[in-house]
């Protein structure tokens, strides 16, 4: 049995009780980030991915928030297991300075664009989209992390409306 291992770094960017997420033309959400290129460490790869996907250029990668490891039979090879390691880093925007996007052809084809949303809204949207292992295998992983972010880091709804 073959083993295929991949690492994809992810950014958790919070501003005004919302997360910066990448939304596809199918309506699902994922955290900004992606694969590491030859010679990159996780932080270097994440900084590049944030600039390419969101355009933001003035930020600080504050530290590792956690890691999710997924394992499943590979969808392309019948005799292989695929292991995806996804470290999630807390990222703080210092300003709204941006540069032009540098999306991949696949990201363009799937209509990915950066949007600010709440964890609850992203989870609800992801749950409404059918999971396709060739298109959006990341939904289960992202919803797991979104739920943790919502439960541990975001103010409760009753706190937000206490002063209304």
C-alpha positions in Angstrom: 0.0 0.0 0.0 1.4 3.4 -1.0 1.3 6.5 1.2 0.8 10.0 -0.2 1.5 12.8 2.2 0.6 16.5 1.7 0.8 19.5 3.9 -1.4 22.5 3.3 -1.1 25.6 5.6 -4.2 27.6 6.5 -4.9 31.1 7.9 -7.4 32.0 10.6 -7.9 35.8 10.1 -10.4 37.4 12.5 -11.6 41.0 12.2 -14.7 42.5 13.8 -16.0 39.1 14.9 -15.8 37.7 11.3 -13.4 35.4 9.5 -11.7 35.9 6.2 -12.7 32.9 4.2 -12.4 31.8 0.5 -15.9 31.2 -1.0 -16.4 29.2 -4.1 -18.9 29.5 -6.9 -20.6 26.4 -5.3 -21.2 28.4 -2.2 -18.8 26.6 0.1 -16.1 28.2 2.3 -12.5 27.3 3.1 -9.8 29.0 5.0 -7.2 30.9 2.9 -4.1 28.8 2.4 -2.7 26.0 0.4 0.3 23.8 -0.4 3.9 24.4 0.3 6.3 24.9 -2.6 9.8 23.4 -2.8 12.1 24.9 -0.1 9.3 26.7 1.8 8.6 26.3 5.5 5.0 26.6 6.8 5.2 30.3 7.7 6.7 31.3 4.4 4.2 29.2 2.5 1.3 30.7 4.4 2.4 34.3 3.9 2.7 33.6 0.1 -0.8 32.0 0.1 -2.4 34.9 2.0 -1.0 37.4 -0.4 -1.9 35.3 -3.5 -5.5 34.4 -2.4 -6.6 37.5 -0.4 -4.3 40.2 -1.7 -3.6 41.3 1.9 0.1 42.3 2.4 0.3 43.8 5.9 -0.2 41.0 8.4 1.5 39.1 11.2 1.4 35.3 11.5 0.9 35.2 15.3 1.3 31.4 15.8 0.1 27.9 15.3 -3.6 27.5 16.5 -3.8 23.8 15.8 -3.4 21.0 13.2 -5.9 18.7 11.5 -4.7 15.4 10.0 -7.0 13.7 7.5 -6.5 10.1 6.3 -8.5 8.3 3.6 -8.1 6.1 0.6 -6.6 8.1 -2.3 -9.3 9.1 -4.8 -6.9 8.6 -7.8 -4.9 5.5 -6.8 -6.6 2.3 -5.7 -3.6 1.0 -3.8 -2.8 4.2 -1.8 -3.7 6.1 1.3 -3.8 9.9 1.3 -2.7 11.9 4.4 -3.4 15.6 4.5 -1.8 17.6 7.3 -3.3 21.1 7.7 -1.7 23.4 10.3 -3.9 26.4 11.0 -2.2 29.7 12.0 -3.7 32.7 13.7 -3.0 35.7 11.5 -3.5 39.4 12.5 -4.1 42.0 9.8 -2.1 45.2 10.6 -3.8 47.2 7.8 -6.0 46.9 4.7 -3.1 47.2 2.4 -3.5 44.9 -0.6 -1.8 43.8 -3.9 -3.4 42.2 -7.0 -4.5 38.6 -6.5 -2.5 35.7 -8.0 -5.1 32.9 -8.0 -4.4 29.5 -9.6 -6.3 28.4 -12.6 -8.2 26.0 -10.4 -9.1 28.7 -7.9 -10.3 30.9 -10.8 -12.4 28.1 -12.3 -14.1 27.4 -9.0 -14.8 31.1 -8.4 -12.9 31.4 -5.2 -12.9 34.9 -3.7 -12.2 36.3 -0.2 -15.1 37.3 1.9 -15.7 38.2 5.6 -18.2 35.9 7.2 -19.1 34.5 10.6 -18.2 30.9 11.5 -21.9 30.1 11.8 -22.7 31.4 8.3 -19.8 29.5 6.8 -20.8 26.2 8.5 -24.4 26.6 7.4 -23.3 27.2 3.8 -20.9 24.3 3.8 -23.5 22.0 5.2 -25.8 22.9 2.3 -23.3 21.9 -0.3 -22.9 18.2 -1.3 -19.4 16.9 -0.6 -17.6 15.8 -3.8 -14.2 14.2 -3.2 -12.9 15.7 -6.4 -14.0 19.3 -5.7 -14.5 20.1 -2.0 -13.1 17.3 0.1 -12.1 20.0 2.6 -15.6 20.9 3.8 -15.6 18.4 6.7 -12.2 19.6 7.9 -13.1 23.3 7.6 -16.4 22.8 9.4 -14.5 21.1 12.3 -12.1 24.1 12.6 -14.9 26.6 12.1 -16.8 25.0 15.0 -13.8 25.2 17.2 -13.2 28.9 16.3 -16.9 29.7 16.9 -17.0 27.9 20.3 -13.7 29.1 21.7 -12.7 32.4 20.1 -15.8 34.2 19.0 -18.2 36.1 21.3 -21.5 34.4 21.9 -24.5 36.0 20.1 -26.1 37.1 23.3 -22.9 39.0 24.1 -23.0 40.8 20.8 -26.6 41.9 21.3 -26.4 42.8 25.0 -26.1 46.5 24.3 -28.8 46.7 21.6 
